[in-house]
Amino acid sequence: MAQKIYCSVCSCSFNEAEKGECTLKSIQVTPCANCKKGSPEDESFCGSYIQSK
């Protein structure tokens, strides 16, 4: 079964903006640095992000 990762972070080098998809086969989801509140917005960051040049 093929999996797709949808992404709208245009500054990421793995984002294919025209399709709104990530070009990686998988990603690592990580919490933000120094966040221990347990809220979803603090613990659902893409750890595979690399800024476009």
Order of alpha helices (4+ residues) and beta strands (2+ residues): beta-beta-beta-beta
